[in-house]
């Protein structure tokens, strides 16, 4: 069959006509029947692949979220370590009694440099 005699009404019937007229045309036109069978096969393939595709997209999204969480943990860990290294001494330092501000004023102080009452 050459292309000049081939029916090209499938799309117009599918889009613009009602279902009854479309099905009636399919019964009498072998070209449109073949086209309709191709569309049904494609539709079934898409329905079959859709859950797999959606699952893949969900896994990719979770993977991105995991990467972001790892980057955040590494950044916070690095910032904490840098802060730890920047502060040279974590021990509690008490001032010597002579260095106490209260003692320089000539007020009585205890062994820790606090004002003695």
C-alpha positions as CSV (number, residue, x, y, z in Angstrom):
1,X,0.0,0.0,0.0
2,X,1.5,3.4,-0.9
3,X,1.3,6.4,1.3
4,X,-1.2,8.3,-0.9
5,X,-4.0,5.8,-0.1
6,X,-3.1,5.4,3.6
7,X,-5.8,6.7,6.0
8,X,-4.6,9.7,8.1
9,X,-7.8,10.3,10.1
10,X,-6.7,8.5,13.3
11,X,-5.6,11.5,15.2
12,X,-8.6,13.7,14.2
13,X,-11.1,10.9,15.0
14,X,-9.3,10.3,18.3
15,X,-9.2,13.9,19.4
16,X,-12.3,15.5,17.9
17,X,-14.9,12.7,17.6
18,X,-16.8,10.9,20.3
19,X,-15.9,7.4,21.3
20,X,-18.7,5.8,19.3
21,X,-17.6,7.4,16.0
22,X,-14.0,6.6,16.7
23,X,-14.7,2.9,17.4
24,X,-16.9,2.7,14.3
25,X,-14.1,4.1,12.1
26,X,-11.7,1.6,13.7
27,X,-13.9,-1.3,12.6
28,X,-13.8,-0.3,9.0
29,X,-10.3,1.1,8.6
30,X,-7.3,-1.3,8.8
31,X,-4.7,1.5,8.8
32,X,-6.3,3.1,11.8
33,X,-6.6,-0.3,13.5
34,X,-2.8,-0.8,13.1
35,X,-2.2,2.7,14.4
36,X,-4.5,2.1,17.4
37,X,-2.8,-1.2,18.2
38,X,0.6,0.6,18.3
39,X,-0.8,3.2,20.6
40,X,-2.2,0.5,22.9
41,X,1.1,-1.3,23.0
42,X,3.0,2.0,23.8
43,X,0.4,2.8,26.5
44,X,0.8,-0.6,28.1
45,X,4.6,-0.2,28.1
46,X,4.4,3.2,29.7
47,X,2.1,1.8,32.4
48,X,4.5,-1.0,33.0
49,X,7.6,1.2,33.3
50,X,6.0,4.0,35.3
51,X,6.4,2.4,38.7
52,X,10.0,1.6,38.0
53,X,10.7,5.1,36.8
54,X,9.0,6.6,39.9
55,X,10.9,4.4,42.2
56,X,14.2,5.4,40.5
57,X,13.3,9.1,40.9
58,X,12.5,8.5,44.6
59,X,15.8,6.8,45.2
60,X,17.7,9.6,43.5
61,X,15.9,12.1,45.7
62,X,16.8,10.2,48.8
63,X,20.4,9.9,47.6
64,X,20.6,13.6,47.2
65,X,19.2,14.1,50.7
66,X,21.8,11.7,52.1
67,X,24.6,13.6,50.4
68,X,23.3,16.9,51.8
69,X,23.1,15.3,55.3
70,X,26.6,14.0,55.0
71,X,27.9,17.4,53.9
72,X,26.2,19.0,56.8
73,X,27.6,16.6,59.3
74,X,31.1,17.0,57.9
75,X,30.8,20.8,58.0
76,X,29.5,20.8,61.6
77,X,32.3,18.4,62.6
78,X,34.9,20.5,60.9
79,X,33.6,23.7,62.5
80,X,33.5,22.1,65.9
81,X,37.0,20.7,65.6
82,X,38.3,24.1,64.3
83,X,36.7,25.8,67.3
84,X,38.2,23.3,69.6
85,X,41.6,23.8,68.2
86,X,41.3,27.6,68.3
87,X,40.7,27.6,72.0
88,X,44.0,26.6,73.6
89,X,43.0,25.7,77.1
90,X,39.7,24.3,78.4
91,X,40.7,24.1,82.0
92,X,39.1,26.5,84.5
93,X,41.6,29.1,85.4
94,X,41.3,30.9,88.7
95,X,43.0,34.2,89.1
96,X,45.8,34.5,91.5
97,X,44.8,36.5,94.6
98,X,47.3,39.2,93.7
99,X,45.7,39.6,90.2
100,X,42.2,39.9,91.5
101,X,40.5,43.2,90.8
102,X,39.0,43.2,94.3
103,X,42.4,42.8,95.9
104,X,43.9,45.7,93.8
105,X,41.2,47.9,95.4
106,X,42.6,47.0,98.8
107,X,39.5,45.0,99.9
108,X,39.8,41.7,101.8
109,X,39.7,38.6,99.6
110,X,39.6,34.9,100.2
111,X,42.0,32.2,98.8
112,X,40.2,32.3,95.4
113,X,40.3,36.1,94.9
114,X,36.7,36.7,95.8
115,X,35.5,39.5,98.1
116,X,35.5,38.2,101.7
117,X,32.6,39.4,103.7
